[in-house]
Each structure stands twice: as structure tokens, then as C-alpha cells.
Amino acid sequence: MTTERDLRIAVLPGDGIGPEVMTPCLELIARLDQQFGGLGLRFDHCDAGAGCYRKQGVAIPDDSLQLASNADAILLGAMGLPEVRYPDGREIAPQLDLRESLELYAGLRPVRSLPGLPAVLADPRAQELDLVLVRESTEGLFAARGRSEQRGDEAVLDTLVITRRVSERLFDFAFNLARQRKAAGSQGRVTCIDKANVLGAFAFFRKIFFERAERYPDIEADCAYVDAMGLHLLQRPWSFDVLVTENMFGDILSDVGAALMGGMGMAPSADLGDDHAVFQPCHGSAPDIAGQGKANPTAMLLSAALMLKWLGERHHRNALSSAGQQLEAAIATVFATGRYIPYEQGGDAGTHAIVAAVAEALEAQNPASLAAGAPA
């Protein structure tokens, strides 16, 4: 009989509201651990972010980077503060350092509406949104980060980078995701978002997209210009399944997706590579509400659920996959009551109220279903 090793999770709470949403998130994971009779997770807390930069002069120390590099997954709160910047004026952003150093090329940004929350769009179809944006996270316009060409005080040049190697694995990821979603009842469609009518880099991006599409004849492939997609997401977001795009475009459109869900506090994310993964809410550190108990923990909790499901699939551990599903279901149950409206949506449900309600929903879930997810 073999004993499964514990999976190591590097925890980076970060700045502002980061620790405020991370702490209750870990408490809910601990509750799931008890309910499932042990999930086999160990947590290593790492210092990083703007506060760390103030103290140590580095945004992510070597020991934190080493722990993150050796971890089975990384759970991140929020990083950066507007007033803490590098000498060139950029904000501290170690989450971007992790994406680059660990080659986390596929940024997963789910857009899924939850019942019971105020409507963002009038059309009833917007109440059942289920699409996902796949954002390339290591190159594109972000490749110029820290490498700007300064021409005196007259100009700064930032270079857009699109490579075949990164684009091919990005598109393969998107098509495989669409195939998985199609098996679960989704459209089975991937839409490439670019600006191929203006920039040669995006014409190259689109060319590679259709080359890879030929390997997935069961999946529909089409394209849209980024400006048009901004319009489409506000007019008919239910028309789309999997969207795939460059780094900067993905950064912008993922915030549009968050708006469709009700705000940044509802938007989870995962940055995935072949060997590593970071899970974090899409929102920033929100220093304007830090310490007030107003932070919406939902994006953090949904990111943790993504992590649990990803670990379960990657390591063939049914309990982890089931725990992630239970957490998602509990969150949906809480908002479906209509009693919990976050501050960002005009309500008065703060961090504690939402977390307590999710904990209660987890407790109320059928113990028999929990046992069914236990490891074989």
C-alpha cells in the first residue's frame, strides 16, 4: 500500500485586502479538509509584494521565489500598492514576475454569472453566462515590461512580442479546454481576439491560430478584432464559449468579463503553465477599503476552488476535485438566496458575512456526497 505525498501550496497573501481575503479562504479549505477526512495539502506562507519591497528592497525574495517554484500550486491574494513603485514609475507586481519566471502562459479567466445578484445586463440570457477568456501571460505587449527603450525625454518604445512557440501551446490549451467544455454541454468554439488588420504581429498570431485549429476539427474556430469584441461582450456575451488572446488585450477584456459578473470581487483566475500554476482573484489590493471589512472574498474563494479542482485533475485525487466543486456549489447557494449583496454591487455584505454564509452552506451539504469524493 502506497501513501500519497502531501501537496505543497505556496501562499502569498500580499498587500491591502490580500491578507483579508486569504485568511478566511484558508479557513474554508481547512473546513473542507476536515469534511473530507484530509485533503493532503500543506501550506507554506511566503512574503512578497509592495510591503515586502518597502522592507527588503525586493518585491519577491529569493526564498519566497524558491518556495513558489517548488510548490505544487501557488495561492495568491493581491499584490501592489499605488504609492510603492520601482524607480521607473511602474508599480510593484511580483505576480507578473511569477508568470514570466514559471512560464505561466495560459491565463484562465472564467466569466460565470451567479444567481441572486443584481443584473448587469437586462437580457435574461446574461443571468446564465458561462464563458472563459484564455489570456497569454508571458509575452505580447507585456514583454516590454522593464525593457522599455528610453530615447531621452522625447520618446519611450515598448515592443510587442508574439512567438510561435508560446502561441502554439496557448492555442492548443484553448482548443483542449473547448473540447472539455463541449463534452459538458458547451458550444465547442474558440474565438481568437486580435488586431490582425493593423499589426503584423497579430496577423502572425491569427495565422498560427488557424494552423492549430486544423488539429481540432471537432471545435469551431473563428476570429474577432479586439475593439469589436469589447462591443460584443456588452451586447451579447452569451454568444461566446472560449476566447483566446494576447496579454494586454486579455488584461483589458478580463475586466470587462468581471464587470459582467458584477465586479472584480466576483472574478477568479488561474495562470497555468506546463509545470506550475498560480491561482488568484482578478482584483487588486484595493487599499481604499483595506481594513474596513468590505472586501468581497468571492473571487478569492472561487480561485481556491479552481486550484482544488486543478490539483485533483493533475494528481488524480478525487477528493480534491470534489472539494473544489463543493466550494463552488456553496458559494452559488449563498448568492442564490439574494440575501448577500457585496458592497461593490451596492449591498452591505462584507467579508465576514459572505465567508460565514459559505461556511454554513458547506456544513449543510450532504455528508454522503462528501464521502463519495474520498480518495480510493
KAPE-V870918 format. One record per backbone hydrogen bond with DSSP energy under -1.0 kcal/mol. NH is the residue of the N-H (numbers start at 0). CO is the residue of the C=O. If there is no record, write none. Layout:
{{NH;CO} {NH;CO}}
This chain:
{{6;39} {8;41} {9;72} {10;43} {11;74} {14;77} {16;284} {17;14} {20;16} {21;17} {22;18} {24;20} {25;21} {26;22} {27;23} {28;24} {29;25} {30;26} {31;27} {32;28} {33;29} {34;30} {35;31} {36;33} {37;32} {41;6} {43;8} {45;10} {48;58} {52;48} {53;49} {54;50} {55;51} {56;52} {64;60} {65;61} {66;62} {67;63} {68;64} {69;65} {71;7} {72;7} {73;276} {74;9} {75;278} {76;11} {77;12} {83;80} {85;89} {88;85} {91;83} {95;92} {96;92} {97;93} {98;94} {99;95} {100;96} {101;97} {103;98} {104;102} {105;271} {106;134} {107;269} {108;132} {110;130} {112;128} {125;122} {126;123} {127;124} {130;110} {131;240} {132;108} {133;242} {134;106} {135;244} {136;104} {139;160} {142;139} {143;140} {144;141} {146;143} {148;156} {150;154} {153;150} {154;150} {156;148} {160;139} {166;162} {167;163} {168;164} {169;165} {170;166} {171;167} {172;168} {173;169} {174;170} {175;171} {176;172} {177;173} {178;174} {179;175} {180;176} {181;177} {182;178} {184;181} {185;180} {189;219} {190;241} {191;221} {192;243} {193;223} {197;194} {198;194} {202;198} {203;199} {204;200} {205;201} {206;202} {207;203} {208;204} {209;205} {210;206} {211;207} {212;208} {213;209} {214;211} {215;212} {218;215} {219;187} {221;189} {223;191} {225;193} {228;224} {229;225} {230;226} {231;227} {232;228} {234;230} {235;231} {238;235} {239;236} {241;188} {242;131} {243;190} {244;133} {249;245} {250;246} {251;247} {252;248} {253;249} {255;251} {256;252} {257;253} {258;254} {259;255} {262;257} {265;262} {266;263} {269;107} {270;277} {271;105} {272;275} {277;270} {278;73} {279;268} {281;266} {288;285} {291;288} {298;264} {300;296} {301;297} {302;298} {303;299} {304;300} {305;301} {306;302} {307;303} {308;304} {309;305} {310;306} {311;307} {312;308} {313;309} {314;310} {316;311} {320;316} {321;317} {322;318} {323;319} {324;320} {325;321} {326;322} {327;323} {328;324} {329;325} {330;326} {331;327} {332;328} {333;329} {334;330} {335;331} {337;334} {344;341} {345;342} {346;341} {348;340} {350;292} {353;349} {354;350} {355;351} {356;352} {357;353} {358;354} {359;355} {360;356} {361;357} {362;358} {363;359} {369;365} {370;366} {371;367} {372;369} {373;370}}
